[in-house]
Amino acid sequence: MKKKLDIKKVRSQSYACILAVKDILPIVFIHKKPADKIIASFFKKNKKYGSRDRRVIYEVIFSIFRWYGWIKILAPEIDELSDEKGLTKKHDAILYKIAFIAALLDNNKNIPISIINVWKSELGIKSYYPEHAEKVEDDKFIPDLKIIDYLKETFDVNKKLKLDKLVPEWFSSELSKNIDLRRLIGWYQTRPPIWLRSNSLNNNFLETELARNEIRFSTHETIQKAICIKEAKVNLYSLDSFSKGIIEIQDLASQIIGLVCKPKEGERWWDPCAGAGGKSLQLSSIMHNKGRIIAGDIRAYKLDDLKKRAKRAKRMNIECREWDGKALRSNKRYKYDGVLVDAPCTCSGTWRRNPDARWRLSDTESAEMASLQMKILQNAATGVKPSGVLVYATCSVLKAENLDLVKKFLLNNKNFVMEPFTNPLTNATTKGYLQIYPWDGNCDAMFVARFRKKEKSNASE
């Protein structure tokens, strides 16, 4: 009797997942909205889903976007999910199919085999799929070839599943020539870990709490305040270390940006694109709460989160001010020892954690974004005092937003020069810029450049 109840429960959970996917996917496809926000909104409206159901739904949807390029080949019917008229019962078979394919390709341990088998049964598939073993080859993470062959045979597909189909067609032409495209795509198919940044000079309390909560972690070899969370069964936001401001959740690549800024105690810094303020908080920590940090953003509401975070972390040297995105008025110019421009970008460096973003980005957006970035960088540079530092950063791998833009900025601003700095990951000296890749530290991809303003500059420059 219990076995029948268990089977009934699994079938109910598997169909609940399909219904949720049916509701969420079209919104992402049609309205080009970030999947994580759509999922969060869906769960807010549907309280009936428990934590286990939410986890499975979340993982299935992100697996679909992660392998969307191959799913389109194995299940071209997926295009029907973009129908603005809405999905009906007849679309369920398509949803079963793409969920089944995504789960096998992703080898996702958070999607129970029992649920995958229900989808397989609904599709009428009799053959057994091979046991999946993650294959790692030259830093490229790809599914076991047996799984690929099984899916192609099951769904009668003769086309080759190439790695470059897992990113938009235009993507490779927007990269620098020295980037290993296959390696980059391979890393895009993996999930990044959660990284913490410690605000404490002594990590004993934090490490004890992590161990007590059976949270598996490791400390970075060269960046001692960076802590990689390998496995956590508790909500990190519930830890005393979080409520006491001892830790911030911040990706390793993001932490590198603050280390490249290298602000000194007592200095005055401006972070005009602060957003929620992760890097402003890091600058404050490096400066030991001494000096002044002006955190700005053109979206004033974004600074509300920073105010709360700064209060929690006891960062009293952060002041929030809305910035209109324009060059500073003459009486406000040249006041800052350092300016950090963490520019809005295509976010192509975060495709590991936001796989849907690669399919929402058009081939014209990098050029449009580069134009905006140049305007922001040019206007923010008016805050740098003579001999001051200007740091430019993006979470992108596209050349138009990074090195190409840096070269154009230097060409038009003779009063700034590139300043070599030490790569925090390797301790090697850079030429003044650094492209961080996922394989450099199991993190997001980011770009950072550091400029120094000449001591004698014309006021008009």
DRENDO-1510 file (C-alpha; in Angstrom, 1 decimal, always signed):
<recs>
REC; n; res; u; v; w
REC; 1; MET; +0.0; +0.0; +0.0 .
REC; 2; LYS; +2.8; +2.4; +1.0 .
REC; 3; LYS; +4.5; +1.8; -2.4 .
REC; 4; LYS; +1.4; +2.8; -4.3 .
REC; 5; LEU; +1.1; +5.9; -2.2 .
REC; 6; ASP; +4.8; +6.7; -2.9 .
REC; 7; ILE; +4.3; +6.3; -6.6 .
REC; 8; LYS; +1.2; +8.5; -6.5 .
REC; 9; LYS; +3.1; +11.2; -4.6 .
REC; 10; VAL; +6.0; +11.1; -7.1 .
REC; 11; ARG; +3.6; +11.4; -10.0 .
REC; 12; SER; +1.9; +14.3; -8.3 .
REC; 13; GLN; +5.2; +16.1; -7.8 .
REC; 14; SER; +6.4; +15.4; -11.3 .
REC; 15; TYR; +3.2; +16.9; -12.8 .
REC; 16; ALA; +3.3; +19.9; -10.4 .
REC; 17; CYS; +6.8; +20.6; -11.7 .
REC; 18; ILE; +5.6; +20.4; -15.3 .
REC; 19; LEU; +2.7; +22.8; -14.5 .
REC; 20; ALA; +5.1; +25.3; -12.9 .
REC; 21; VAL; +7.5; +25.1; -15.9 .
REC; 22; LYS; +4.5; +25.6; -18.2 .
REC; 23; ASP; +3.7; +28.9; -16.3 .
REC; 24; ILE; +7.2; +30.2; -16.0 .
REC; 25; LEU; +9.0; +29.4; -19.3 .
REC; 26; PRO; +6.7; +31.3; -21.7 .
REC; 27; ILE; +7.1; +34.5; -19.6 .
REC; 28; VAL; +10.9; +34.3; -19.8 .
REC; 29; PHE; +10.8; +33.4; -23.5 .
REC; 30; ILE; +8.3; +36.1; -24.6 .
REC; 31; HIS; +9.0; +39.0; -22.2 .
REC; 32; LYS; +12.8; +38.4; -22.0 .
REC; 33; LYS; +12.7; +38.7; -18.2 .
REC; 34; PRO; +15.4; +37.2; -15.9 .
REC; 35; ALA; +14.4; +33.7; -15.0 .
REC; 36; ASP; +15.3; +34.0; -11.3 .
REC; 37; LYS; +13.0; +37.0; -10.9 .
REC; 38; ILE; +10.1; +35.2; -12.7 .
REC; 39; ILE; +10.6; +32.1; -10.6 .
REC; 40; ALA; +10.6; +34.1; -7.4 .
REC; 41; SER; +7.4; +35.9; -8.4 .
REC; 42; PHE; +5.8; +32.6; -9.3 .
REC; 43; PHE; +6.6; +31.1; -5.8 .
REC; 44; LYS; +5.4; +34.2; -4.1 .
REC; 45; LYS; +2.0; +33.7; -5.8 .
REC; 46; ASN; +1.9; +30.0; -5.3 .
REC; 47; LYS; +2.6; +29.2; -1.6 .
REC; 48; LYS; +1.4; +25.6; -2.1 .
REC; 49; TYR; +4.9; +24.5; -3.3 .
REC; 50; GLY; +7.1; +23.2; -0.5 .
REC; 51; SER; +10.9; +23.6; -0.4 .
REC; 52; ARG; +11.5; +20.3; -2.2 .
REC; 53; ASP; +9.1; +21.2; -5.0 .
REC; 54; ARG; +10.6; +24.7; -5.3 .
REC; 55; ARG; +14.1; +23.2; -5.6 .
REC; 56; VAL; +13.2; +20.8; -8.3 .
REC; 57; ILE; +11.3; +23.4; -10.3 .
REC; 58; TYR; +14.2; +25.8; -10.0 .
REC; 59; GLU; +16.7; +23.2; -11.1 .
REC; 60; VAL; +14.6; +22.0; -14.1 .
REC; 61; ILE; +14.1; +25.5; -15.5 .
REC; 62; PHE; +17.8; +26.4; -15.2 .
REC; 63; SER; +18.8; +23.1; -16.7 .
REC; 64; ILE; +16.5; +23.8; -19.7 .
REC; 65; PHE; +18.2; +27.2; -20.3 .
REC; 66; ARG; +21.7; +25.8; -19.7 .
REC; 67; TRP; +21.2; +23.2; -22.4 .
REC; 68; TYR; +18.7; +25.1; -24.5 .
REC; 69; GLY; +21.0; +25.1; -27.6 .
REC; 70; TRP; +21.0; +21.3; -27.7 .
REC; 71; ILE; +17.4; +20.9; -26.6 .
REC; 72; LYS; +16.4; +22.9; -29.7 .
REC; 73; ILE; +18.0; +20.2; -31.8 .
REC; 74; LEU; +16.7; +17.3; -29.8 .
REC; 75; ALA; +13.2; +18.8; -29.3 .
REC; 76; PRO; +12.5; +21.6; -31.9 .
REC; 77; GLU; +9.0; +21.7; -30.5 .
REC; 78; ILE; +10.4; +23.9; -27.7 .
REC; 79; ASP; +9.8; +26.9; -30.0 .
REC; 80; GLU; +6.0; +26.3; -29.5 .
REC; 81; LEU; +6.5; +27.4; -25.8 .
REC; 82; SER; +7.0; +31.0; -27.1 .
REC; 83; ASP; +3.3; +31.2; -28.1 .
REC; 84; GLU; +1.9; +34.4; -26.7 .
REC; 85; LYS; -1.6; +32.9; -26.7 .
REC; 86; GLY; -0.6; +30.7; -23.8 .
REC; 87; LEU; +0.0; +27.0; -23.3 .
REC; 88; THR; -2.7; +24.3; -23.1 .
REC; 89; LYS; -2.9; +20.6; -22.1 .
REC; 90; LYS; -1.6; +19.7; -25.6 .
REC; 91; HIS; +1.8; +21.3; -24.7 .
REC; 92; ASP; +2.4; +18.9; -21.8 .
REC; 93; ALA; +4.1; +16.3; -23.9 .
REC; 94; ILE; +6.6; +19.0; -25.1 .
REC; 95; LEU; +7.2; +20.0; -21.5 .
REC; 96; TYR; +7.8; +16.3; -20.4 .
REC; 97; LYS; +10.2; +15.9; -23.3 .
REC; 98; ILE; +12.3; +19.0; -22.7 .
REC; 99; ALA; +12.4; +18.4; -18.9 .
REC; 100; PHE; +13.5; +14.8; -19.5 .
REC; 101; ILE; +16.2; +15.9; -21.9 .
REC; 102; ALA; +17.4; +18.7; -19.7 .
REC; 103; ALA; +17.6; +16.5; -16.6 .
REC; 104; LEU; +19.7; +13.9; -18.4 .
REC; 105; LEU; +22.1; +16.4; -20.0 .
REC; 106; ASP; +22.6; +18.3; -16.8 .
REC; 107; ASN; +23.1; +15.2; -14.6 .
REC; 108; ASN; +21.4; +17.3; -11.9 .
REC; 109; LYS; +21.3; +15.5; -8.6 .
REC; 110; ASN; +18.6; +17.9; -7.3 .
REC; 111; ILE; +16.2; +16.4; -9.9 .
REC; 112; PRO; +15.2; +13.0; -8.4 .
REC; 113; ILE; +15.5; +10.0; -10.7 .
REC; 114; SER; +12.0; +9.0; -9.7 .
REC; 115; ILE; +10.6; +12.2; -11.2 .
REC; 116; ILE; +12.7; +11.8; -14.3 .
REC; 117; ASN; +11.3; +8.2; -14.7 .
REC; 118; VAL; +7.8; +9.6; -14.5 .
REC; 119; TRP; +8.5; +12.0; -17.4 .
REC; 120; LYS; +10.1; +9.1; -19.3 .
REC; 121; SER; +6.9; +7.0; -18.7 .
REC; 122; GLU; +4.6; +9.8; -19.9 .
REC; 123; LEU; +6.6; +10.0; -23.1 .
REC; 124; GLY; +6.1; +6.3; -23.7 .
REC; 125; ILE; +9.9; +5.6; -23.7 .
REC; 126; LYS; +10.6; +2.0; -23.1 .
REC; 127; SER; +14.4; +1.9; -23.3 .
REC; 128; TYR; +16.5; +2.6; -20.3 .
REC; 129; TYR; +18.9; +5.5; -20.3 .
REC; 130; PRO; +22.5; +4.7; -19.3 .
REC; 131; GLU; +23.9; +5.6; -15.9 .
REC; 132; HIS; +25.3; +9.1; -16.1 .
REC; 133; ALA; +28.8; +9.9; -15.1 .
REC; 134; GLU; +30.1; +13.4; -15.3 .
REC; 135; LYS; +33.0; +13.5; -17.8 .
REC; 136; VAL; +35.7; +16.0; -17.3 .
REC; 137; GLU; +38.1; +16.5; -20.2 .
REC; 138; ASP; +40.7; +19.3; -20.5 .
REC; 139; ASP; +38.6; +21.5; -18.2 .
REC; 140; LYS; +35.5; +21.0; -20.5 .
REC; 141; PHE; +32.5; +19.7; -18.6 .
REC; 142; ILE; +30.2; +17.7; -21.0 .
REC; 143; PRO; +27.6; +15.0; -20.6 .
REC; 144; ASP; +28.7; +11.4; -21.0 .
REC; 145; LEU; +28.7; +10.4; -24.7 .
REC; 146; LYS; +26.4; +7.5; -23.9 .
REC; 147; ILE; +23.7; +10.0; -22.7 .
REC; 148; ILE; +24.1; +12.0; -25.9 .
REC; 149; ASP; +23.8; +8.9; -28.1 .
REC; 150; TYR; +20.8; +7.7; -26.1 .
REC; 151; LEU; +18.9; +11.0; -26.5 .
REC; 152; LYS; +19.7; +11.2; -30.2 .
REC; 153; GLU; +18.5; +7.6; -30.8 .
REC; 154; THR; +15.4; +8.0; -28.6 .
REC; 155; PHE; +14.2; +11.1; -30.4 .
REC; 156; ASP; +15.5; +10.1; -33.8 .
REC; 157; VAL; +18.0; +13.0; -34.2 .
REC; 158; ASN; +20.9; +12.7; -36.6 .
REC; 159; LYS; +22.5; +16.1; -36.2 .
REC; 160; LYS; +25.7; +16.5; -34.2 .
REC; 161; LEU; +25.4; +18.3; -30.9 .
REC; 162; LYS; +28.3; +20.8; -31.1 .
REC; 163; LEU; +29.5; +22.9; -28.1 .
REC; 164; ASP; +29.1; +26.2; -30.0 .
REC; 165; LYS; +25.3; +25.5; -30.2 .
REC; 166; LEU; +25.2; +26.1; -26.4 .
REC; 167; VAL; +25.7; +29.9; -26.9 .
REC; 168; PRO; +24.2; +32.3; -29.4 .
REC; 169; GLU; +25.6; +32.2; -32.9 .
REC; 170; TRP; +27.0; +35.7; -32.8 .
REC; 171; PHE; +28.9; +35.1; -29.5 .
REC; 172; SER; +32.3; +33.9; -30.8 .
REC; 173; SER; +32.7; +36.9; -33.1 .
REC; 174; GLU; +32.4; +39.2; -30.1 .
REC; 175; LEU; +35.3; +37.6; -28.2 .
REC; 176; SER; +39.0; +38.3; -28.2 .
REC; 177; LYS; +41.0; +36.0; -30.4 .
REC; 178; ASN; +43.0; +34.5; -27.5 .
REC; 179; ILE; +39.9; +33.1; -25.7 .
REC; 180; ASP; +39.5; +29.3; -25.8 .
REC; 181; LEU; +35.9; +29.2; -26.8 .
REC; 182; ARG; +35.4; +25.5; -26.2 .
REC; 183; ARG; +36.8; +25.8; -22.7 .
REC; 184; LEU; +34.6; +28.8; -21.9 .
REC; 185; ILE; +31.5; +27.1; -23.1 .
REC; 186; GLY; +32.4; +24.0; -21.1 .
REC; 187; TRP; +32.6; +26.1; -17.9 .
REC; 188; TYR; +29.3; +27.9; -18.8 .
REC; 189; GLN; +27.7; +24.4; -18.5 .
REC; 190; THR; +28.6; +24.1; -14.8 .
REC; 191; ARG; +27.2; +25.7; -11.7 .
REC; 192; PRO; +29.4; +28.2; -9.8 .
REC; 193; PRO; +29.8; +27.8; -6.1 .
REC; 194; ILE; +28.8; +30.4; -3.5 .
REC; 195; TRP; +31.6; +32.6; -2.4 .
REC; 196; LEU; +31.7; +34.5; +0.9 .
REC; 197; ARG; +33.9; +37.5; +1.8 .
REC; 198; SER; +34.9; +37.7; +5.4 .
REC; 199; ASN; +35.0; +41.2; +7.1 .
REC; 200; SER; +36.8; +39.8; +10.1 .
REC; 201; LEU; +40.5; +39.9; +10.7 .
REC; 202; ASN; +40.1; +36.5; +12.5 .
REC; 203; ASN; +38.0; +33.8; +10.8 .
REC; 204; ASN; +37.8; +31.5; +13.9 .
REC; 205; PHE; +34.2; +32.4; +14.7 .
REC; 206; LEU; +33.1; +32.1; +11.1 .
REC; 207; GLU; +34.9; +28.8; +10.5 .
REC; 208; THR; +33.6; +27.3; +13.7 .
REC; 209; GLU; +30.0; +28.3; +12.8 .
REC; 210; LEU; +30.3; +26.8; +9.3 .
REC; 211; ALA; +31.7; +23.6; +10.7 .
REC; 212; ARG; +28.9; +23.4; +13.4 .
REC; 213; ASN; +26.3; +23.7; +10.7 .
REC; 214; GLU; +28.0; +21.0; +8.6 .
REC; 215; ILE; +28.8; +23.5; +5.8 .
REC; 216; ARG; +31.6; +22.3; +3.6 .
REC; 217; PHE; +34.0; +25.1; +2.8 .
REC; 218; SER; +37.5; +26.1; +1.8 .
REC; 219; THR; +39.6; +29.2; +2.0 .
REC; 220; HIS; +41.2; +30.6; -1.1 .
REC; 221; GLU; +44.9; +30.1; -1.3 .
REC; 222; THR; +45.9; +33.6; -2.1 .
REC; 223; ILE; +42.8; +35.6; -1.1 .
REC; 224; GLN; +42.4; +34.6; +2.5 .
REC; 225; LYS; +39.1; +36.5; +3.1 .
REC; 226; ALA; +37.5; +34.6; +0.2 .
REC; 227; ILE; +35.7; +31.5; +1.3 .
REC; 228; CYS; +34.2; +28.9; -1.1 .
REC; 229; ILE; +31.0; +27.2; +0.0 .
REC; 230; LYS; +31.1; +23.6; -1.4 .
REC; 231; GLU; +27.9; +22.3; +0.2 .
REC; 232; ALA; +25.4; +23.9; +2.6 .
REC; 233; LYS; +22.2; +22.4; +4.0 .
REC; 234; VAL; +21.2; +25.6; +5.8 .
REC; 235; ASN; +20.4; +29.1; +4.6 .
REC; 236; LEU; +23.5; +31.2; +4.7 .
REC; 237; TYR; +21.5; +34.3; +5.5 .
REC; 238; SER; +20.4; +32.6; +8.8 .
REC; 239; LEU; +23.9; +32.4; +10.2 .
REC; 240; ASP; +25.0; +34.5; +13.1 .
REC; 241; SER; +28.0; +35.5; +11.0 .
REC; 242; PHE; +25.7; +37.1; +8.4 .
REC; 243; SER; +23.5; +38.9; +10.9 .
REC; 244; LYS; +26.6; +40.2; +12.7 .
REC; 245; GLY; +28.1; +41.5; +9.5 .
REC; 246; ILE; +31.0; +39.2; +9.6 .
REC; 247; ILE; +30.4; +37.8; +6.1 .
REC; 248; GLU; +29.0; +39.1; +2.8 .
REC; 249; ILE; +28.0; +36.9; -0.1 .
REC; 250; GLN; +30.2; +38.0; -3.0 .
REC; 251; ASP; +31.6; +36.1; -5.9 .
REC; 252; LEU; +35.4; +35.6; -6.0 .
REC; 253; ALA; +35.7; +37.5; -9.3 .
REC; 254; SER; +33.8; +40.5; -7.8 .
REC; 255; GLN; +36.1; +40.4; -4.7 .
REC; 256; ILE; +39.1; +40.8; -7.1 .
REC; 257; ILE; +37.8; +44.2; -8.3 .
REC; 258; GLY; +38.0; +45.6; -4.8 .
REC; 259; LEU; +41.5; +44.3; -4.3 .
REC; 260; VAL; +42.6; +45.9; -7.6 .
REC; 261; CYS; +41.2; +49.2; -6.4 .
REC; 262; LYS; +43.4; +48.9; -3.3 .
REC; 263; PRO; +42.1; +51.9; -1.4 .
REC; 264; LYS; +44.0; +53.3; +1.5 .
REC; 265; GLU; +42.7; +54.2; +5.0 .
REC; 266; GLY; +41.6; +57.9; +5.0 .
REC; 267; GLU; +41.1; +58.2; +1.3 .
REC; 268; ARG; +38.0; +59.4; -0.4 .
REC; 269; TRP; +36.4; +57.1; -3.0 .
REC; 270; TRP; +33.4; +57.3; -5.3 .
REC; 271; ASP; +31.5; +54.2; -6.5 .
REC; 272; PRO; +29.0; +55.8; -8.9 .
REC; 273; CYS; +27.4; +52.5; -10.1 .
REC; 274; ALA; +27.1; +51.0; -6.7 .
REC; 275; GLY; +23.8; +49.1; -7.1 .
REC; 276; ALA; +23.3; +47.0; -4.0 .
REC; 277; GLY; +26.7; +48.0; -2.9 .
REC; 278; GLY; +28.8; +44.8; -2.6 .
REC; 279; LYS; +32.0; +46.5; -3.8 .
REC; 280; SER; +31.4; +49.7; -1.7 .
REC; 281; LEU; +31.2; +47.4; +1.4 .
REC; 282; GLN; +34.4; +45.7; +0.3 .
REC; 283; LEU; +36.2; +49.0; -0.2 .
REC; 284; SER; +35.1; +50.1; +3.3 .
REC; 285; SER; +36.4; +46.8; +4.8 .
REC; 286; ILE; +39.8; +47.3; +3.1 .
REC; 287; MET; +39.9; +50.9; +4.4 .
REC; 288; HIS; +39.0; +49.6; +7.9 .
REC; 289; ASN; +36.1; +52.0; +8.0 .
REC; 290; LYS; +38.4; +55.0; +7.7 .
REC; 291; GLY; +38.0; +57.6; +5.0 .
REC; 292; ARG; +34.9; +58.2; +2.9 .
REC; 293; ILE; +33.1; +56.2; +0.3 .
REC; 294; ILE; +30.4; +57.9; -1.7 .
REC; 295; ALA; +28.1; +55.2; -3.2 .
REC; 296; GLY; +25.9; +56.3; -6.0 .
REC; 297; ASP; +23.6; +55.0; -8.6 .
REC; 298; ILE; +21.3; +56.4; -11.2 .
REC; 299; ARG; +18.5; +54.2; -9.7 .
REC; 300; ALA; +18.1; +55.6; -6.2 .
REC; 301; TYR; +16.0; +52.6; -5.0 .
REC; 302; LYS; +19.0; +50.4; -5.6 .
REC; 303; LEU; +20.8; +52.1; -2.8 .
REC; 304; ASP; +18.2; +51.1; -0.2 .
REC; 305; ASP; +19.7; +47.7; +0.0 .
REC; 306; LEU; +23.2; +49.1; +0.5 .
REC; 307; LYS; +22.0; +51.3; +3.4 .
REC; 308; LYS; +20.7; +48.2; +5.2 .
REC; 309; ARG; +23.8; +46.2; +4.4 .
REC; 310; ALA; +26.1; +48.9; +5.6 .
REC; 311; LYS; +24.2; +49.2; +8.8 .
REC; 312; ARG; +24.4; +45.5; +9.4 .
REC; 313; ALA; +28.1; +45.4; +8.7 .
REC; 314; LYS; +28.7; +48.6; +10.7 .
REC; 315; ARG; +30.2; +50.4; +7.7 .
REC; 316; MET; +29.9; +54.0; +8.9 .
REC; 317; ASN; +32.1; +55.5; +6.2 .
REC; 318; ILE; +29.6; +54.8; +3.4 .
REC; 319; GLU; +27.4; +57.7; +2.2 .
REC; 320; CYS; +24.7; +57.0; -0.4 .
REC; 321; ARG; +23.9; +59.6; -3.0 .
REC; 322; GLU; +21.9; +59.3; -6.2 .
REC; 323; TRP; +24.0; +60.1; -9.4 .
REC; 324; ASP; +22.4; +61.4; -12.5 .
REC; 325; GLY; +25.0; +59.8; -14.8 .
REC; 326; LYS; +26.3; +63.2; -16.0 .
REC; 327; ALA; +29.8; +64.7; -15.6 .
REC; 328; LEU; +30.3; +66.3; -12.2 .
REC; 329; ARG; +29.7; +70.1; -11.9 .
REC; 330; SER; +32.9; +72.2; -11.9 .
REC; 331; ASN; +32.8; +72.7; -8.1 .
REC; 332; LYS; +32.4; +68.9; -7.5 .
REC; 333; ARG; +35.2; +67.7; -9.8 .
REC; 334; TYR; +38.6; +66.2; -9.0 .
REC; 335; LYS; +37.7; +65.5; -5.3 .
REC; 336; TYR; +38.3; +61.7; -5.2 .
REC; 337; ASP; +41.5; +59.7; -4.6 .
REC; 338; GLY; +39.8; +56.9; -6.4 .
REC; 339; VAL; +36.7; +56.2; -8.5 .
REC; 340; LEU; +35.4; +52.7; -9.2 .
REC; 341; VAL; +33.2; +52.4; -12.3 .
REC; 342; ASP; +31.5; +49.0; -12.0 .
REC; 343; ALA; +29.7; +49.6; -15.3 .
REC; 344; PRO; +26.3; +48.1; -16.3 .
REC; 345; CYS; +27.1; +45.5; -19.0 .
REC; 346; THR; +25.8; +42.5; -20.9 .
REC; 347; CYS; +26.6; +40.2; -17.9 .
REC; 348; SER; +28.1; +37.6; -20.3 .
REC; 349; GLY; +30.5; +36.7; -17.6 .
REC; 350; THR; +27.7; +35.4; -15.3 .
REC; 351; TRP; +26.2; +32.9; -17.7 .
REC; 352; ARG; +27.1; +30.1; -15.4 .
REC; 353; ARG; +24.6; +31.3; -12.7 .
REC; 354; ASN; +22.2; +32.9; -15.1 .
REC; 355; PRO; +22.0; +30.5; -18.2 .
REC; 356; ASP; +18.8; +32.1; -19.4 .
REC; 357; ALA; +20.7; +35.4; -20.0 .
REC; 358; ARG; +22.6; +34.1; -22.9 .
REC; 359; TRP; +19.4; +33.6; -24.8 .
REC; 360; ARG; +17.9; +37.0; -23.9 .
REC; 361; LEU; +20.9; +38.9; -25.2 .
REC; 362; SER; +20.9; +40.1; -28.8 .
REC; 363; ASP; +23.8; +40.6; -31.2 .
REC; 364; THR; +23.5; +44.4; -31.1 .
REC; 365; GLU; +23.5; +44.9; -27.3 .
REC; 366; SER; +27.3; +44.7; -26.8 .
REC; 367; ALA; +27.8; +47.7; -29.1 .
REC; 368; GLU; +24.9; +49.6; -27.5 .
REC; 369; MET; +26.2; +48.8; -24.0 .
REC; 370; ALA; +29.7; +49.8; -24.9 .
REC; 371; SER; +28.4; +53.3; -25.9 .
REC; 372; LEU; +26.7; +53.6; -22.6 .
REC; 373; GLN; +29.8; +52.4; -20.7 .
REC; 374; MET; +32.0; +54.9; -22.4 .
REC; 375; LYS; +29.7; +57.7; -21.5 .
REC; 376; ILE; +29.6; +56.6; -17.8 .
REC; 377; LEU; +33.3; +56.1; -17.6 .
REC; 378; GLN; +34.0; +59.5; -19.2 .
REC; 379; ASN; +31.6; +61.3; -16.9 .
REC; 380; ALA; +32.8; +59.4; -13.8 .
REC; 381; ALA; +36.4; +60.2; -14.6 .
REC; 382; THR; +35.6; +63.9; -13.8 .
REC; 383; GLY; +35.7; +62.9; -10.1 .
REC; 384; VAL; +39.3; +61.7; -10.1 .
REC; 385; LYS; +41.8; +64.1; -8.6 .
REC; 386; PRO; +45.3; +64.5; -10.1 .
REC; 387; SER; +47.4; +61.4; -9.3 .
REC; 388; GLY; +44.2; +59.6; -8.4 .
REC; 389; VAL; +43.0; +56.2; -9.4 .
REC; 390; LEU; +40.3; +55.2; -11.9 .
REC; 391; VAL; +39.1; +51.6; -12.0 .
REC; 392; TYR; +36.8; +50.2; -14.7 .
REC; 393; ALA; +35.1; +46.8; -14.3 .
REC; 394; THR; +32.5; +44.7; -16.0 .
REC; 395; CYS; +31.1; +41.2; -15.6 .
REC; 396; SER; +31.6; +40.6; -19.3 .
REC; 397; VAL; +33.9; +38.6; -21.7 .
REC; 398; LEU; +33.0; +40.7; -24.8 .
REC; 399; LYS; +35.8; +42.7; -26.2 .
REC; 400; ALA; +33.7; +45.7; -27.1 .
REC; 401; GLU; +32.9; +46.2; -23.4 .
REC; 402; ASN; +36.4; +45.6; -22.1 .
REC; 403; LEU; +39.8; +46.0; -23.7 .
REC; 404; ASP; +38.5; +47.7; -26.9 .
REC; 405; LEU; +36.7; +50.3; -24.7 .
REC; 406; VAL; +39.8; +50.8; -22.5 .
REC; 407; LYS; +41.9; +51.6; -25.6 .
REC; 408; LYS; +39.3; +54.1; -26.8 .
REC; 409; PHE; +39.2; +55.8; -23.4 .
REC; 410; LEU; +42.9; +56.2; -23.3 .
REC; 411; LEU; +43.0; +57.5; -26.8 .
REC; 412; ASN; +40.5; +60.3; -25.9 .
REC; 413; ASN; +41.9; +61.0; -22.4 .
REC; 414; LYS; +45.6; +61.7; -22.5 .
REC; 415; ASN; +45.6; +62.7; -18.9 .
REC; 416; PHE; +45.1; +59.0; -17.9 .
REC; 417; VAL; +47.6; +56.1; -18.2 .
REC; 418; MET; +47.3; +52.4; -17.6 .
REC; 419; GLU; +48.7; +51.4; -14.2 .
REC; 420; PRO; +50.1; +47.9; -13.8 .
REC; 421; PHE; +48.8; +46.0; -10.8 .
REC; 422; THR; +49.3; +42.6; -9.1 .
REC; 423; ASN; +46.8; +39.9; -10.1 .
REC; 424; PRO; +45.3; +38.9; -6.7 .
REC; 425; LEU; +44.8; +35.3; -7.9 .
REC; 426; THR; +48.4; +34.6; -9.0 .
REC; 427; ASN; +50.5; +37.5; -7.7 .
REC; 428; ALA; +51.7; +38.1; -11.2 .
REC; 429; THR; +52.1; +41.7; -12.5 .
REC; 430; THR; +49.5; +42.7; -15.1 .
REC; 431; LYS; +49.8; +45.4; -17.8 .
REC; 432; GLY; +47.0; +47.3; -16.1 .
REC; 433; TYR; +44.1; +45.2; -17.0 .
REC; 434; LEU; +42.9; +41.7; -16.3 .
REC; 435; GLN; +40.3; +39.3; -17.7 .
REC; 436; ILE; +39.1; +36.8; -15.2 .
REC; 437; TYR; +37.8; +33.5; -16.5 .
REC; 438; PRO; +35.7; +30.9; -14.6 .
REC; 439; TRP; +38.6; +28.5; -14.6 .
REC; 440; ASP; +40.9; +31.0; -12.9 .
REC; 441; GLY; +39.1; +30.5; -9.6 .
REC; 442; ASN; +35.8; +28.6; -10.2 .
REC; 443; CYS; +34.0; +31.9; -10.3 .
REC; 444; ASP; +32.2; +34.4; -12.7 .
REC; 445; ALA; +34.1; +36.0; -15.5 .
REC; 446; MET; +35.0; +39.7; -15.0 .
REC; 447; PHE; +37.2; +42.3; -16.6 .
REC; 448; VAL; +39.0; +45.1; -14.7 .
REC; 449; ALA; +41.4; +47.9; -15.7 .
REC; 450; ARG; +43.2; +50.3; -13.5 .
REC; 451; PHE; +44.2; +53.9; -14.7 .
REC; 452; ARG; +46.2; +56.5; -13.0 .
REC; 453; LYS; +45.5; +60.2; -13.6 .
REC; 454; LYS; +48.6; +62.2; -14.4 .
REC; 455; GLU; +49.7; +64.6; -11.6 .
REC; 456; LYS; +49.5; +67.6; -13.8 .
REC; 457; SER; +46.3; +67.6; -15.8 .
REC; 458; ASN; +44.4; +70.4; -17.6 .
REC; 459; ALA; +41.2; +71.2; -15.8 .
REC; 460; SER; +39.4; +70.9; -19.1 .
REC; 461; GLU; +40.5; +67.3; -19.6 .
</recs>
